[in-house]
Amino acid sequence: MSTETGGASASVLHNAFAVLRCFSTTEPLLGVTEIANKVGLHKSTVSRILANLESQEIVAQDEHSRKYRLGTGLIFLVSPLLAEFDTRKVAAPILAELAAATEETCSLMAWENHEAVCVEQIESPLRIKHTSPLGARYNTGYSASIQVFLAAEPADRVRSLVERQEIVLPPGVQVEEYLALLAEVRERGYAVNDGMTQPDETGVAVSITSARSPHPFCLLLSAPRYRVTDQLAELVRACVAAGQQITTRLTGPTP
């Protein structure tokens, strides 16, 4: 049942955020009916929400299609958060160096609640590549970044996330099997997703320690699997070295 009739401020905020989350890089323009269908609210309710958001420039209406898109007001809202992401500034040139050396896409991922969020990315210069839009969120258990983040979490926390399906495992995979994998990741210091989530994709992730942000981070290299099968060990070494370099710049030399 929708929360449109509650009238409480929490419900209003919940509905407004639900509307904003409808917009994406693949659907940047949406009409009232499309949004209403996505969030399960009446069109009149969605219209009121959009009107309020438009008054604050959080959304804007396209003059030709009369559909809505995200507005420039969001930039002012998130700019203080982005300014605090000093880790992005430190990591960006090292990501660029790694991407240039490997010719594969390199990303900085942040851990938020139960999702890995892409906060910085240097794309591969090659035509065939794997990329993610900034802000993209992932909760697939075998993703390399998720493996790295969960390897640092207590086992009970991991079990809880899996049981609530906030972390998604393939059908038939038991949580104890997954915990064993995370123990291996924790011991070696990096994670590999060699076709475990997508048969045509390989990912390598390395944890990054930052004293400048409350968010855990990791470096993620993503590549077409056919291109890196014979170079996987070399890519792992390059990622580990880059991750250590970022950590050193953020925390000081490792003894």
N, C-alpha and C positions, 0 to 999 in steps of 0.2 A: 504494500500500500504506500502511496506517495505521502510525503510529509508536508504537502502544500497547505494544509488547513490548520496546522498547529499554531502558527502565529508567533511562536517563541523565536527569539533572536538566533538561537542555535539552529533551528530549522531553516530560517532564512539564509544563514550563512552556508549551511549544508547544501541547500538548493542552488545557491549562487556558485559555489565551487563545482557542483555537479555540472552546471551549464558550462563553466569555463573549461572543464576537462573534456568536453565534447570536441573542442577544436584541436587539430593536429596538423602536422606537415602535409599529410595526405588529404585532409579535409579542412583547409584554412577558412573556407567560406561556408556558412551554414544558415539555413532559414529557420524560422520559428517552428514550423511543423517538424523539420528534421530534428531539431534539438529536443522538442517535446517528446518525440518518439524515442529518442535515446535515453532520456532521463526519467520518463514515465510521469511527467507533469502535464497539466492542462496547458493548452496554448496560451490562454490568457495569463496564466501564472508566469510562463516563460517570457511573454512579452513584457510584463512588469519588471521582471528581473533584468532583462536586457536593457530596458529603458533606464533603470537605475545605474546599471554598469556603464551605459553609454554616457550618462551625465558626468561620470568620473573619468571618462576616456579609457575605461578598462576594455570596452569593446567599441567598435565603430561599424556603422552601416554603409555598405557599398551602395553608391548612388545609382548604379545601373541595375544590379540584380536585386537590390533591397535586402540582400543577405548580410549576415554579420561576420566580422572577423575580430581577432584580438586587437586591442588598441594600444597606442603608445603609452598610455597611463601605466601599463604593466611594467614598462622599463623603469619608471621612477619608483615603483613599489619594490622591485627586486634589486635595484642598484646597490642599496646598502649591503644586501647579502652577497652580491657578486664582489663588492669591494673587500669583503672579509675573506674571500676565497684566494688568499695569498698563495695557497698551494698551486692554484692554476697558473699564476704568473711564473712561479719557479719551475713548474713542470713543463710548461709549453715549449721552451726552446729545446729541452731534452727530448720531448716527444718528437719535435721536428727533426732532430738529429737522428733519432732511431728510425723514423719513417723514411728519411732520406737514405739511410744505410741499408734498410731491409726492403724498401719499396712496398711496404705494407702499411695498413691503417693502424695508427697508434692512438689510444684514448686514455684519458684520465677518468676513472670511475669513482664515485663516492657512494658510501653505504648509508642508506637512510631507512630506518625501521626494518624492513625486510626486502628491500629492493636495491639493486645496483643502478646508479643514475649516471649517465654520461654527462660530464661537466666540461670536458675539453676534448678536442679531437683534431688530429692531423691526418688527412686522408692520403691513401696510397696514390701515387701519380699514375698508376696503371689504369687501363680502361676497365678491366674486370677487378672488382674490389669489394670488400665488405665494409659498410659504414653504418653509423647510427646517428640520427639527429640529436643535437644537444638537448638534454632533458629527457631522453628516452629512458625508460625504466624496465628492468628485467628481474624476474624472480624464478627463473628456471634453474633448478638445483645443480645441473651439470655444466652450466655456463662457467667459464674459467673465472670470471670475476666473482661470481657467487661462491664458488668453491673457496677462493681466497678469503673472502669476508667471513664465511661461516666457519672456516678452519680456526678462526680466532674467537669464536663464540663457544660458550659452555654447551655440552652435549644436550642437557635438558632444554636449553633454549632452541637448539636445532630441532629436537623432537617436537617441541610445541609448534614451531613454525610449519613443520611438515604435516603434523596432525591437523592443523587449521587450514592446510592447503595454501598458506601464504608463500611457502616455497614448494614449487611443483617438481615432483620426481616422475620419471617415466613409469608407466604401468608395470606392476610386478616388482619394482625395486623396493626393498625393505629399508627402513630407516637405519638399522644397524649396519647394513652394507654401505650405506651412504656415509655414516659416521666413520667407518674404516677408511674410506677414501679421503675424508677430510683430515684424518690423522696422518695419512701419507703426505698430503699437501702441507700440513703444518710442519712436518719433519723436514721436508726438502725445501720449503720456502717459496714454492711457486705451484701454479696449477696449469694443467693442459686440458683443453677440450678438443680432442681430435675427432670430430665428427659425432660427438656424443649428443648434441642437441640438433644440429643440422648436418646431414651427411656430406655436404659440400663445403663445410666451414671448419677452420681450425682457429682456436684461440689460445693464447698464452697470457697468463696474468701473474703479476708479482705484487706483493703487498708493499705499501709505502707508509712510512711513519712520518707524521707531521706534528710538530709542537705548536702549530699556528692555527689549527682548526679542530673542532670537536668531532668532525666526521672522519671515519676511517677511509682511506683511499687505496686504490691499486692502479697499476699500469696495466693496460690491456692491449695486446697486439692481435688483430683479427685479419685473417687471410683466407683466400680460396684454398681449399684443402689440396687440390690437384697440384698447386704450384709450390707447396712447402713441405710435402711429405718427406722428401730427401734432405730437407734443411731444418727439420724440427729442432734437433739438438742445438744447432747454431743459433736459431731464433731464441731458444730458451736462454742461452748464454747472453745474448745481446739484451734481452729483456731484463734479466737479473742484474746485469751491469748498469743498465739505465735506471732501474728501480733503486738500486743502491746509491746511484749518483743523486737522484732526487731526494732521497732520505737524508743523505749527508748534507745537502744544501738546506734542508729544512730543520735539521736537528743538530748539526755539527758532525765532525769526524767521528767515525766509529772506532772505539779503542781497539 
